[in-house]
Amino acid sequence: MGKSILVIKSAALNERNYDLQGLNKTETADKYGANKVLLWRRSYDTAPPNDESLKDTNNRVIPYYKTAIEPQLKEDKIF
């Protein structure tokens, strides 16, 4: 019998949320300007309107990983 896969559910592990979801690059640039879109795509700490920056995402995910997942990996309790 094959191994089962452990599923860990936590809001801390959600993907980034975007109000811009559903818009392609051209539509987003038309709505907000090409320079803003480039800034949002390349920036670590500048978030699009009502969204998370990469820094925000990092600050949510990494602490959860370090406190909830990494210790279990080190003790060989998961995977």
mmCIF file of the N, C-alpha and C atoms, coordinates in Angstrom:
data_MODEL
# 
_entry.id   MODEL 
# 
loop_
_atom_site.group_PDB 
_atom_site.id 
_atom_site.type_symbol 
_atom_site.label_atom_id 
_atom_site.label_alt_id 
_atom_site.label_comp_id 
_atom_site.label_asym_id 
_atom_site.label_entity_id 
_atom_site.label_seq_id 
_atom_site.pdbx_PDB_ins_code 
_atom_site.Cartn_x 
_atom_site.Cartn_y 
_atom_site.Cartn_z 
_atom_site.occupancy 
_atom_site.B_iso_or_equiv 
_atom_site.pdbx_formal_charge 
_atom_site.auth_seq_id 
_atom_site.auth_comp_id 
_atom_site.auth_asym_id 
_atom_site.auth_atom_id 
_atom_site.pdbx_PDB_model_num 
ATOM 1   N N  . MET A 1 1  ? 0.838  -1.183 0.000   1.00 0.00 ? 1  MET A N  1 
ATOM 2   C CA . MET A 1 1  ? 0.000  0.000  0.000   1.00 0.00 ? 1  MET A CA 1 
ATOM 3   C C  . MET A 1 1  ? 0.882  1.244  0.000   1.00 0.00 ? 1  MET A C  1 
ATOM 4   N N  . GLY A 1 2  ? 0.531  2.268  -0.755  1.00 0.00 ? 2  GLY A N  1 
ATOM 5   C CA . GLY A 1 2  ? 1.312  3.495  -0.851  1.00 0.00 ? 2  GLY A CA 1 
ATOM 6   C C  . GLY A 1 2  ? 1.171  4.361  0.389   1.00 0.00 ? 2  GLY A C  1 
ATOM 7   N N  . LYS A 1 3  ? 2.070  5.305  0.506   1.00 0.00 ? 3  LYS A N  1 
ATOM 8   C CA . LYS A 1 3  ? 2.024  6.241  1.628   1.00 0.00 ? 3  LYS A CA 1 
ATOM 9   C C  . LYS A 1 3  ? 0.883  7.225  1.448   1.00 0.00 ? 3  LYS A C  1 
ATOM 10  N N  . SER A 1 4  ? 0.292  7.618  2.544   1.00 0.00 ? 4  SER A N  1 
ATOM 11  C CA . SER A 1 4  ? -0.716 8.664  2.476   1.00 0.00 ? 4  SER A CA 1 
ATOM 12  C C  . SER A 1 4  ? -0.012 10.017 2.600   1.00 0.00 ? 4  SER A C  1 
ATOM 13  N N  . ILE A 1 5  ? -0.663 11.029 2.150   1.00 0.00 ? 5  ILE A N  1 
ATOM 14  C CA . ILE A 1 5  ? -0.101 12.384 2.181   1.00 0.00 ? 5  ILE A CA 1 
ATOM 15  C C  . ILE A 1 5  ? -0.803 13.166 3.283   1.00 0.00 ? 5  ILE A C  1 
ATOM 16  N N  . LEU A 1 6  ? -0.014 13.724 4.167   1.00 0.00 ? 6  LEU A N  1 
ATOM 17  C CA . LEU A 1 6  ? -0.553 14.556 5.228   1.00 0.00 ? 6  LEU A CA 1 
ATOM 18  C C  . LEU A 1 6  ? -0.940 15.909 4.643   1.00 0.00 ? 6  LEU A C  1 
ATOM 19  N N  . VAL A 1 7  ? -2.142 16.341 4.951   1.00 0.00 ? 7  VAL A N  1 
ATOM 20  C CA . VAL A 1 7  ? -2.616 17.651 4.500   1.00 0.00 ? 7  VAL A CA 1 
ATOM 21  C C  . VAL A 1 7  ? -2.687 18.561 5.715   1.00 0.00 ? 7  VAL A C  1 
ATOM 22  N N  . ILE A 1 8  ? -1.957 19.661 5.655   1.00 0.00 ? 8  ILE A N  1 
ATOM 23  C CA . ILE A 1 8  ? -1.962 20.645 6.731   1.00 0.00 ? 8  ILE A CA 1 
ATOM 24  C C  . ILE A 1 8  ? -2.771 21.844 6.257   1.00 0.00 ? 8  ILE A C  1 
ATOM 25  N N  . LYS A 1 9  ? -3.810 22.170 7.000   1.00 0.00 ? 9  LYS A N  1 
ATOM 26  C CA . LYS A 1 9  ? -4.656 23.299 6.633   1.00 0.00 ? 9  LYS A CA 1 
ATOM 27  C C  . LYS A 1 9  ? -4.467 24.421 7.639   1.00 0.00 ? 9  LYS A C  1 
ATOM 28  N N  . SER A 1 10 ? -4.161 25.589 7.131   1.00 0.00 ? 10 SER A N  1 
ATOM 29  C CA . SER A 1 10 ? -4.034 26.785 7.961   1.00 0.00 ? 10 SER A CA 1 
ATOM 30  C C  . SER A 1 10 ? -4.158 28.002 7.054   1.00 0.00 ? 10 SER A C  1 
ATOM 31  N N  . ALA A 1 11 ? -4.840 29.012 7.528   1.00 0.00 ? 11 ALA A N  1 
ATOM 32  C CA . ALA A 1 11 ? -4.937 30.266 6.766   1.00 0.00 ? 11 ALA A CA 1 
ATOM 33  C C  . ALA A 1 11 ? -3.557 30.859 6.524   1.00 0.00 ? 11 ALA A C  1 
ATOM 34  N N  . ALA A 1 12 ? -2.605 30.548 7.411   1.00 0.00 ? 12 ALA A N  1 
ATOM 35  C CA . ALA A 1 12 ? -1.242 31.060 7.251   1.00 0.00 ? 12 ALA A CA 1 
ATOM 36  C C  . ALA A 1 12 ? -0.581 30.516 5.994   1.00 0.00 ? 12 ALA A C  1 
ATOM 37  N N  . LEU A 1 13 ? -1.094 29.409 5.469   1.00 0.00 ? 13 LEU A N  1 
ATOM 38  C CA . LEU A 1 13 ? -0.500 28.795 4.280   1.00 0.00 ? 13 LEU A CA 1 
ATOM 39  C C  . LEU A 1 13 ? -1.253 29.117 2.995   1.00 0.00 ? 13 LEU A C  1 
ATOM 40  N N  . ASN A 1 14 ? -2.265 29.961 3.085   1.00 0.00 ? 14 ASN A N  1 
ATOM 41  C CA . ASN A 1 14 ? -3.012 30.335 1.881   1.00 0.00 ? 14 ASN A CA 1 
ATOM 42  C C  . ASN A 1 14 ? -2.105 31.060 0.895   1.00 0.00 ? 14 ASN A C  1 
ATOM 43  N N  . GLU A 1 15 ? -2.434 30.917 -0.385  1.00 0.00 ? 15 GLU A N  1 
ATOM 44  C CA . GLU A 1 15 ? -1.691 31.677 -1.380  1.00 0.00 ? 15 GLU A CA 1 
ATOM 45  C C  . GLU A 1 15 ? -2.024 33.156 -1.242  1.00 0.00 ? 15 GLU A C  1 
ATOM 46  N N  . ARG A 1 16 ? -1.237 33.979 -1.896  1.00 0.00 ? 16 ARG A N  1 
ATOM 47  C CA . ARG A 1 16 ? -1.487 35.423 -1.834  1.00 0.00 ? 16 ARG A CA 1 
ATOM 48  C C  . ARG A 1 16 ? -2.863 35.741 -2.381  1.00 0.00 ? 16 ARG A C  1 
ATOM 49  N N  . ASN A 1 17 ? -3.521 36.692 -1.748  1.00 0.00 ? 17 ASN A N  1 
ATOM 50  C CA . ASN A 1 17 ? -4.832 37.128 -2.189  1.00 0.00 ? 17 ASN A CA 1 
ATOM 51  C C  . ASN A 1 17 ? -4.675 38.368 -3.061  1.00 0.00 ? 17 ASN A C  1 
ATOM 52  N N  . TYR A 1 18 ? -5.384 38.377 -4.152  1.00 0.00 ? 18 TYR A N  1 
ATOM 53  C CA . TYR A 1 18 ? -5.310 39.501 -5.089  1.00 0.00 ? 18 TYR A CA 1 
ATOM 54  C C  . TYR A 1 18 ? -6.691 40.016 -5.423  1.00 0.00 ? 18 TYR A C  1 
ATOM 55  N N  . ASP A 1 19 ? -6.903 41.311 -5.233  1.00 0.00 ? 19 ASP A N  1 
ATOM 56  C CA . ASP A 1 19 ? -8.109 41.936 -5.776  1.00 0.00 ? 19 ASP A CA 1 
ATOM 57  C C  . ASP A 1 19 ? -7.997 42.025 -7.296  1.00 0.00 ? 19 ASP A C  1 
ATOM 58  N N  . LEU A 1 20 ? -6.788 41.899 -7.788  1.00 0.00 ? 20 LEU A N  1 
ATOM 59  C CA . LEU A 1 20 ? -6.547 42.020 -9.230  1.00 0.00 ? 20 LEU A CA 1 
ATOM 60  C C  . LEU A 1 20 ? -6.754 40.692 -9.964  1.00 0.00 ? 20 LEU A C  1 
ATOM 61  N N  . GLN A 1 21 ? -7.094 39.637 -9.240  1.00 0.00 ? 21 GLN A N  1 
ATOM 62  C CA . GLN A 1 21 ? -7.305 38.344 -9.877  1.00 0.00 ? 21 GLN A CA 1 
ATOM 63  C C  . GLN A 1 21 ? -8.366 38.473 -10.958 1.00 0.00 ? 21 GLN A C  1 
ATOM 64  N N  . GLY A 1 22 ? -8.138 37.803 -12.050 1.00 0.00 ? 22 GLY A N  1 
ATOM 65  C CA . GLY A 1 22 ? -9.071 37.834 -13.161 1.00 0.00 ? 22 GLY A CA 1 
ATOM 66  C C  . GLY A 1 22 ? -8.716 38.863 -14.215 1.00 0.00 ? 22 GLY A C  1 
ATOM 67  N N  . LEU A 1 23 ? -7.832 39.807 -13.864 1.00 0.00 ? 23 LEU A N  1 
ATOM 68  C CA . LEU A 1 23 ? -7.373 40.788 -14.852 1.00 0.00 ? 23 LEU A CA 1 
ATOM 69  C C  . LEU A 1 23 ? -6.038 40.329 -15.415 1.00 0.00 ? 23 LEU A C  1 
ATOM 70  N N  . ASN A 1 24 ? -5.885 40.439 -16.724 1.00 0.00 ? 24 ASN A N  1 
ATOM 71  C CA . ASN A 1 24 ? -4.575 40.133 -17.290 1.00 0.00 ? 24 ASN A CA 1 
ATOM 72  C C  . ASN A 1 24 ? -3.676 41.372 -17.171 1.00 0.00 ? 24 ASN A C  1 
ATOM 73  N N  . LYS A 1 25 ? -2.415 41.221 -17.551 1.00 0.00 ? 25 LYS A N  1 
ATOM 74  C CA . LYS A 1 25 ? -1.461 42.332 -17.395 1.00 0.00 ? 25 LYS A CA 1 
ATOM 75  C C  . LYS A 1 25 ? -1.909 43.584 -18.139 1.00 0.00 ? 25 LYS A C  1 
ATOM 76  N N  . THR A 1 26 ? -2.439 43.417 -19.334 1.00 0.00 ? 26 THR A N  1 
ATOM 77  C CA . THR A 1 26 ? -2.867 44.564 -20.135 1.00 0.00 ? 26 THR A CA 1 
ATOM 78  C C  . THR A 1 26 ? -4.033 45.282 -19.472 1.00 0.00 ? 26 THR A C  1 
ATOM 79  N N  . GLU A 1 27 ? -5.016 44.516 -19.000 1.00 0.00 ? 27 GLU A N  1 
ATOM 80  C CA . GLU A 1 27 ? -6.173 45.122 -18.333 1.00 0.00 ? 27 GLU A CA 1 
ATOM 81  C C  . GLU A 1 27 ? -5.752 45.842 -17.045 1.00 0.00 ? 27 GLU A C  1 
ATOM 82  N N  . THR A 1 28 ? -4.822 45.235 -16.319 1.00 0.00 ? 28 THR A N  1 
ATOM 83  C CA . THR A 1 28 ? -4.346 45.846 -15.079 1.00 0.00 ? 28 THR A CA 1 
ATOM 84  C C  . THR A 1 28 ? -3.581 47.131 -15.383 1.00 0.00 ? 28 THR A C  1 
ATOM 85  N N  . ALA A 1 29 ? -2.741 47.104 -16.410 1.00 0.00 ? 29 ALA A N  1 
ATOM 86  C CA . ALA A 1 29 ? -1.978 48.289 -16.807 1.00 0.00 ? 29 ALA A CA 1 
ATOM 87  C C  . ALA A 1 29 ? -2.914 49.394 -17.299 1.00 0.00 ? 29 ALA A C  1 
ATOM 88  N N  . ASP A 1 30 ? -3.947 49.029 -18.025 1.00 0.00 ? 30 ASP A N  1 
ATOM 89  C CA . ASP A 1 30 ? -4.917 50.019 -18.495 1.00 0.00 ? 30 ASP A CA 1 
ATOM 90  C C  . ASP A 1 30 ? -5.640 50.677 -17.319 1.00 0.00 ? 30 ASP A C  1 
ATOM 91  N N  . LYS A 1 31 ? -5.919 49.880 -16.278 1.00 0.00 ? 31 LYS A N  1 
ATOM 92  C CA . LYS A 1 31 ? -6.671 50.387 -15.135 1.00 0.00 ? 31 LYS A CA 1 
ATOM 93  C C  . LYS A 1 31 ? -5.798 51.195 -14.165 1.00 0.00 ? 31 LYS A C  1 
ATOM 94  N N  . TYR A 1 32 ? -4.550 50.739 -13.931 1.00 0.00 ? 32 TYR A N  1 
ATOM 95  C CA . TYR A 1 32 ? -3.696 51.352 -12.906 1.00 0.00 ? 32 TYR A CA 1 
ATOM 96  C C  . TYR A 1 32 ? -2.440 52.034 -13.435 1.00 0.00 ? 32 TYR A C  1 
ATOM 97  N N  . GLY A 1 33 ? -2.100 51.760 -14.676 1.00 0.00 ? 33 GLY A N  1 
ATOM 98  C CA . GLY A 1 33 ? -0.880 52.312 -15.261 1.00 0.00 ? 33 GLY A CA 1 
ATOM 99  C C  . GLY A 1 33 ? 0.242  51.277 -15.265 1.00 0.00 ? 33 GLY A C  1 
ATOM 100 N N  . ALA A 1 34 ? 0.992  51.265 -16.353 1.00 0.00 ? 34 ALA A N  1 
ATOM 101 C CA . ALA A 1 34 ? 2.051  50.270 -16.532 1.00 0.00 ? 34 ALA A CA 1 
ATOM 102 C C  . ALA A 1 34 ? 3.130  50.364 -15.463 1.00 0.00 ? 34 ALA A C  1 
ATOM 103 N N  . ASN A 1 35 ? 3.467  51.576 -15.042 1.00 0.00 ? 35 ASN A N  1 
ATOM 104 C CA . ASN A 1 35 ? 4.509  51.747 -14.019 1.00 0.00 ? 35 ASN A CA 1 
ATOM 105 C C  . ASN A 1 35 ? 4.097  51.141 -12.683 1.00 0.00 ? 35 ASN A C  1 
ATOM 106 N N  . LYS A 1 36 ? 2.839  51.313 -12.299 1.00 0.00 ? 36 LYS A N  1 
ATOM 107 C CA . LYS A 1 36 ? 2.341  50.721 -11.045 1.00 0.00 ? 36 LYS A CA 1 
ATOM 108 C C  . LYS A 1 36 ? 2.389  49.200 -11.118 1.00 0.00 ? 36 LYS A C  1 
ATOM 109 N N  . VAL A 1 37 ? 1.960  48.652 -12.235 1.00 0.00 ? 37 VAL A N  1 
ATOM 110 C CA . VAL A 1 37 ? 1.947  47.200 -12.403 1.00 0.00 ? 37 VAL A CA 1 
ATOM 111 C C  . VAL A 1 37 ? 3.365  46.656 -12.321 1.00 0.00 ? 37 VAL A C  1 
ATOM 112 N N  . LEU A 1 38 ? 4.294  47.317 -12.965 1.00 0.00 ? 38 LEU A N  1 
ATOM 113 C CA . LEU A 1 38 ? 5.697  46.896 -12.906 1.00 0.00 ? 38 LEU A CA 1 
ATOM 114 C C  . LEU A 1 38 ? 6.215  46.965 -11.473 1.00 0.00 ? 38 LEU A C  1 
ATOM 115 N N  . LEU A 1 39 ? 5.881  48.008 -10.747 1.00 0.00 ? 39 LEU A N  1 
ATOM 116 C CA . LEU A 1 39 ? 6.290  48.143 -9.350  1.00 0.00 ? 39 LEU A CA 1 
ATOM 117 C C  . LEU A 1 39 ? 5.730  46.991 -8.510  1.00 0.00 ? 39 LEU A C  1 
ATOM 118 N N  . TRP A 1 40 ? 4.454  46.707 -8.667  1.00 0.00 ? 40 TRP A N  1 
ATOM 119 C CA . TRP A 1 40 ? 3.835  45.625 -7.891  1.00 0.00 ? 40 TRP A CA 1 
ATOM 120 C C  . TRP A 1 40 ? 4.449  44.275 -8.218  1.00 0.00 ? 40 TRP A C  1 
ATOM 121 N N  . ARG A 1 41 ? 4.749  44.055 -9.472  1.00 0.00 ? 41 ARG A N  1 
ATOM 122 C CA . ARG A 1 41 ? 5.302  42.753 -9.885  1.00 0.00 ? 41 ARG A CA 1 
ATOM 123 C C  . ARG A 1 41 ? 6.744  42.567 -9.432  1.00 0.00 ? 41 ARG A C  1 
ATOM 124 N N  . ARG A 1 42 ? 7.502  43.639 -9.317  1.00 0.00 ? 42 ARG A N  1 
ATOM 125 C CA . ARG A 1 42 ? 8.926  43.548 -8.998  1.00 0.00 ? 42 ARG A CA 1 
ATOM 126 C C  . ARG A 1 42 ? 9.249  43.847 -7.533  1.00 0.00 ? 42 ARG A C  1 
ATOM 127 N N  . SER A 1 43 ? 8.298  44.400 -6.820  1.00 0.00 ? 43 SER A N  1 
ATOM 128 C CA . SER A 1 43 ? 8.559  44.873 -5.463  1.00 0.00 ? 43 SER A CA 1 
ATOM 129 C C  . SER A 1 43 ? 8.374  43.762 -4.431  1.00 0.00 ? 43 SER A C  1 
ATOM 130 N N  . TYR A 1 44 ? 9.145  43.838 -3.372  1.00 0.00 ? 44 TYR A N  1 
ATOM 131 C CA . TYR A 1 44 ? 9.019  42.928 -2.241  1.00 0.00 ? 44 TYR A CA 1 
ATOM 132 C C  . TYR A 1 44 ? 8.023  43.476 -1.213  1.00 0.00 ? 44 TYR A C  1 
ATOM 133 N N  . ASP A 1 45 ? 8.037  44.780 -1.013  1.00 0.00 ? 45 ASP A N  1 
ATOM 134 C CA . ASP A 1 45 ? 7.231  45.332 0.068   1.00 0.00 ? 45 ASP A CA 1 
ATOM 135 C C  . ASP A 1 45 ? 6.152  46.328 -0.363  1.00 0.00 ? 45 ASP A C  1 
ATOM 136 N N  . THR A 1 46 ? 5.913  46.451 -1.645  1.00 0.00 ? 46 THR A N  1 
ATOM 137 C CA . THR A 1 46 ? 4.829  47.301 -2.133  1.00 0.00 ? 46 THR A CA 1 
ATOM 138 C C  . THR A 1 46 ? 3.706  46.412 -2.635  1.00 0.00 ? 46 THR A C  1 
ATOM 139 N N  . ALA A 1 47 ? 2.549  46.547 -2.015  1.00 0.00 ? 47 ALA A N  1 
ATOM 140 C CA . ALA A 1 47 ? 1.405  45.694 -2.357  1.00 0.00 ? 47 ALA A CA 1 
ATOM 141 C C  . ALA A 1 47 ? 0.469  46.398 -3.330  1.00 0.00 ? 47 ALA A C  1 
ATOM 142 N N  . PRO A 1 48 ? -0.156 45.633 -4.214  1.00 0.00 ? 48 PRO A N  1 
ATOM 143 C CA . PRO A 1 48 ? -1.234 46.193 -5.023  1.00 0.00 ? 48 PRO A CA 1 
ATOM 144 C C  . PRO A 1 48 ? -2.383 46.613 -4.099  1.00 0.00 ? 48 PRO A C  1 
ATOM 145 N N  . PRO A 1 49 ? -3.327 47.401 -4.597  1.00 0.00 ? 49 PRO A N  1 
ATOM 146 C CA . PRO A 1 49 ? -4.427 47.855 -3.736  1.00 0.00 ? 49 PRO A CA 1 
ATOM 147 C C  . PRO A 1 49 ? -5.206 46.679 -3.136  1.00 0.00 ? 49 PRO A C  1 
ATOM 148 N N  . ASN A 1 50 ? -5.407 46.731 -1.818  1.00 0.00 ? 50 ASN A N  1 
ATOM 149 C CA . ASN A 1 50 ? -6.170 45.710 -1.085  1.00 0.00 ? 50 ASN A CA 1 
ATOM 150 C C  . ASN A 1 50 ? -5.594 44.300 -1.215  1.00 0.00 ? 50 ASN A C  1 
ATOM 151 N N  . ASP A 1 51 ? -4.297 44.196 -1.420  1.00 0.00 ? 51 ASP A N  1 
ATOM 152 C CA . ASP A 1 51 ? -3.640 42.898 -1.581  1.00 0.00 ? 51 ASP A CA 1 
ATOM 153 C C  . ASP A 1 51 ? -2.454 42.782 -0.638  1.00 0.00 ? 51 ASP A C  1 
ATOM 154 N N  . GLU A 1 52 ? -1.819 41.631 -0.673  1.00 0.00 ? 52 GLU A N  1 
ATOM 155 C CA . GLU A 1 52 ? -0.612 41.392 0.112   1.00 0.00 ? 52 GLU A CA 1 
ATOM 156 C C  . GLU A 1 52 ? 0.623  41.624 -0.732  1.00 0.00 ? 52 GLU A C  1 
ATOM 157 N N  . SER A 1 53 ? 1.639  42.201 -0.132  1.00 0.00 ? 53 SER A N  1 
ATOM 158 C CA . SER A 1 53 ? 2.946  42.246 -0.775  1.00 0.00 ? 53 SER A CA 1 
ATOM 159 C C  . SER A 1 53 ? 3.636  40.903 -0.514  1.00 0.00 ? 53 SER A C  1 
ATOM 160 N N  . LEU A 1 54 ? 4.744  40.670 -1.180  1.00 0.00 ? 54 LEU A N  1 
ATOM 161 C CA . LEU A 1 54 ? 5.523  39.471 -0.878  1.00 0.00 ? 54 LEU A CA 1 
ATOM 162 C C  . LEU A 1 54 ? 6.005  39.496 0.571   1.00 0.00 ? 54 LEU A C  1 
ATOM 163 N N  . LYS A 1 55 ? 6.325  40.683 1.063   1.00 0.00 ? 55 LYS A N  1 
ATOM 164 C CA . LYS A 1 55 ? 6.754  40.823 2.461   1.00 0.00 ? 55 LYS A CA 1 
ATOM 165 C C  . LYS A 1 55 ? 5.626  40.403 3.410   1.00 0.00 ? 55 LYS A C  1 
ATOM 166 N N  . ASP A 1 56 ? 4.411  40.845 3.135   1.00 0.00 ? 56 ASP A N  1 
ATOM 167 C CA . ASP A 1 56 ? 3.257  40.451 3.956   1.00 0.00 ? 56 ASP A CA 1 
ATOM 168 C C  . ASP A 1 56 ? 3.091  38.929 3.942   1.00 0.00 ? 56 ASP A C  1 
ATOM 169 N N  . THR A 1 57 ? 3.212  38.344 2.762   1.00 0.00 ? 57 THR A N  1 
ATOM 170 C CA . THR A 1 57 ? 3.071  36.903 2.629   1.00 0.00 ? 57 THR A CA 1 
ATOM 171 C C  . THR A 1 57 ? 4.165  36.190 3.410   1.00 0.00 ? 57 THR A C  1 
ATOM 172 N N  . ASN A 1 58 ? 5.382  36.663 3.275   1.00 0.00 ? 58 ASN A N  1 
ATOM 173 C CA . ASN A 1 58 ? 6.511  36.105 4.021   1.00 0.00 ? 58 ASN A CA 1 
ATOM 174 C C  . ASN A 1 58 ? 6.257  36.171 5.526   1.00 0.00 ? 58 ASN A C  1 
ATOM 175 N N  . ASN A 1 59 ? 5.773  37.315 5.999   1.00 0.00 ? 59 ASN A N  1 
ATOM 176 C CA . ASN A 1 59 ? 5.526  37.501 7.429   1.00 0.00 ? 59 ASN A CA 1 
ATOM 177 C C  . ASN A 1 59 ? 4.393  36.635 7.956   1.00 0.00 ? 59 ASN A C  1 
ATOM 178 N N  . ARG A 1 60 ? 3.564  36.115 7.078   1.00 0.00 ? 60 ARG A N  1 
ATOM 179 C CA . ARG A 1 60 ? 2.479  35.224 7.455   1.00 0.00 ? 60 ARG A CA 1 
ATOM 180 C C  . ARG A 1 60 ? 2.910  33.758 7.393   1.00 0.00 ? 60 ARG A C  1 
ATOM 181 N N  . VAL A 1 61 ? 3.622  33.395 6.343   1.00 0.00 ? 61 VAL A N  1 
ATOM 182 C CA . VAL A 1 61 ? 3.942  31.989 6.093   1.00 0.00 ? 61 VAL A CA 1 
ATOM 183 C C  . VAL A 1 61 ? 5.154  31.505 6.891   1.00 0.00 ? 61 VAL A C  1 
ATOM 184 N N  . ILE A 1 62 ? 6.241  32.248 6.894   1.00 0.00 ? 62 ILE A N  1 
ATOM 185 C CA . ILE A 1 62 ? 7.492  31.783 7.514   1.00 0.00 ? 62 ILE A CA 1 
ATOM 186 C C  . ILE A 1 62 ? 7.336  31.508 9.011   1.00 0.00 ? 62 ILE A C  1 
ATOM 187 N N  . PRO A 1 63 ? 6.713  32.390 9.799   1.00 0.00 ? 63 PRO A N  1 
ATOM 188 C CA . PRO A 1 63 ? 6.545  32.058 11.222  1.00 0.00 ? 63 PRO A CA 1 
ATOM 189 C C  . PRO A 1 63 ? 5.743  30.769 11.438  1.00 0.00 ? 63 PRO A C  1 
ATOM 190 N N  . TYR A 1 64 ? 4.711  30.565 10.641  1.00 0.00 ? 64 TYR A N  1 
ATOM 191 C CA . TYR A 1 64 ? 3.926  29.334 10.761  1.00 0.00 ? 64 TYR A CA 1 
ATOM 192 C C  . TYR A 1 64 ? 4.797  28.125 10.439  1.00 0.00 ? 64 TYR A C  1 
ATOM 193 N N  . TYR A 1 65 ? 5.546  28.215 9.368   1.00 0.00 ? 65 TYR A N  1 
ATOM 194 C CA . TYR A 1 65 ? 6.436  27.117 8.997   1.00 0.00 ? 65 TYR A CA 1 
ATOM 195 C C  . TYR A 1 65 ? 7.418  26.809 10.133  1.00 0.00 ? 65 TYR A C  1 
ATOM 196 N N  . LYS A 1 66 ? 8.027  27.855 10.673  1.00 0.00 ? 66 LYS A N  1 
ATOM 197 C CA . LYS A 1 66 ? 9.050  27.659 11.710  1.00 0.00 ? 66 LYS A CA 1 
ATOM 198 C C  . LYS A 1 66 ? 8.482  27.083 13.004  1.00 0.00 ? 66 LYS A C  1 
ATOM 199 N N  . THR A 1 67 ? 7.235  27.438 13.341  1.00 0.00 ? 67 THR A N  1 
ATOM 200 C CA . THR A 1 67 ? 6.675  26.964 14.607  1.00 0.00 ? 67 THR A CA 1 
ATOM 201 C C  . THR A 1 67 ? 5.852  25.687 14.474  1.00 0.00 ? 67 THR A C  1 
ATOM 202 N N  . ALA A 1 68 ? 5.227  25.472 13.346  1.00 0.00 ? 68 ALA A N  1 
ATOM 203 C CA . ALA A 1 68 ? 4.309  24.340 13.214  1.00 0.00 ? 68 ALA A CA 1 
ATOM 204 C C  . ALA A 1 68 ? 4.826  23.199 12.340  1.00 0.00 ? 68 ALA A C  1 
ATOM 205 N N  . ILE A 1 69 ? 5.630  23.491 11.347  1.00 0.00 ? 69 ILE A N  1 
ATOM 206 C CA . ILE A 1 69 ? 6.050  22.453 10.410  1.00 0.00 ? 69 ILE A CA 1 
ATOM 207 C C  . ILE A 1 69 ? 7.494  22.020 10.644  1.00 0.00 ? 69 ILE A C  1 
ATOM 208 N N  . GLU A 1 70 ? 8.402  22.982 10.709  1.00 0.00 ? 70 GLU A N  1 
ATOM 209 C CA . GLU A 1 70 ? 9.823  22.653 10.840  1.00 0.00 ? 70 GLU A CA 1 
ATOM 210 C C  . GLU A 1 70 ? 10.131 21.755 12.046  1.00 0.00 ? 70 GLU A C  1 
ATOM 211 N N  . PRO A 1 71 ? 9.580  22.025 13.239  1.00 0.00 ? 71 PRO A N  1 
ATOM 212 C CA . PRO A 1 71 ? 9.875  21.145 14.371  1.00 0.00 ? 71 PRO A CA 1 
ATOM 213 C C  . PRO A 1 71 ? 9.449  19.695 14.126  1.00 0.00 ? 71 PRO A C  1 
ATOM 214 N N  . GLN A 1 72 ? 8.330  19.521 13.461  1.00 0.00 ? 72 GLN A N  1 
ATOM 215 C CA . GLN A 1 72 ? 7.860  18.168 13.161  1.00 0.00 ? 72 GLN A CA 1 
ATOM 216 C C  . GLN A 1 72 ? 8.754  17.487 12.130  1.00 0.00 ? 72 GLN A C  1 
ATOM 217 N N  . LEU A 1 73 ? 9.236  18.251 11.168  1.00 0.00 ? 73 LEU A N  1 
ATOM 218 C CA . LEU A 1 73 ? 10.169 17.698 10.198  1.00 0.00 ? 73 LEU A CA 1 
ATOM 219 C C  . LEU A 1 73 ? 11.452 17.244 10.882  1.00 0.00 ? 73 LEU A C  1 
ATOM 220 N N  . LYS A 1 74 ? 11.951 18.062 11.798  1.00 0.00 ? 74 LYS A N  1 
ATOM 221 C CA . LYS A 1 74 ? 13.202 17.737 12.518  1.00 0.00 ? 74 LYS A CA 1 
ATOM 222 C C  . LYS A 1 74 ? 13.037 16.492 13.391  1.00 0.00 ? 74 LYS A C  1 
ATOM 223 N N  . GLU A 1 75 ? 11.841 16.273 13.917  1.00 0.00 ? 75 GLU A N  1 
ATOM 224 C CA . GLU A 1 75 ? 11.574 15.105 14.754  1.00 0.00 ? 75 GLU A CA 1 
ATOM 225 C C  . GLU A 1 75 ? 11.062 13.925 13.931  1.00 0.00 ? 75 GLU A C  1 
ATOM 226 N N  . ASP A 1 76 ? 11.026 14.106 12.625  1.00 0.00 ? 76 ASP A N  1 
ATOM 227 C CA . ASP A 1 76 ? 10.576 13.067 11.700  1.00 0.00 ? 76 ASP A CA 1 
ATOM 228 C C  . ASP A 1 76 ? 9.149  12.618 12.017  1.00 0.00 ? 76 ASP A C  1 
ATOM 229 N N  . LYS A 1 77 ? 8.315  13.553 12.411  1.00 0.00 ? 77 LYS A N  1 
ATOM 230 C CA . LYS A 1 77 ? 6.929  13.236 12.743  1.00 0.00 ? 77 LYS A CA 1 
ATOM 231 C C  . LYS A 1 77 ? 5.998  13.366 11.549  1.00 0.00 ? 77 LYS A C  1 
ATOM 232 N N  . ILE A 1 78 ? 6.407  14.099 10.541  1.00 0.00 ? 78 ILE A N  1 
ATOM 233 C CA . ILE A 1 78 ? 5.594  14.217 9.336   1.00 0.00 ? 78 ILE A CA 1 
ATOM 234 C C  . ILE A 1 78 ? 6.452  13.867 8.133   1.00 0.00 ? 78 ILE A C  1 
ATOM 235 N N  . PHE A 1 79 ? 5.820  13.409 7.138   1.00 0.00 ? 79 PHE A N  1 
ATOM 236 C CA . PHE A 1 79 ? 6.445  12.974 5.888   1.00 0.00 ? 79 PHE A CA 1 
ATOM 237 C C  . PHE A 1 79 ? 7.276  11.789 6.180   1.00 0.00 ? 79 PHE A C  1 
# 
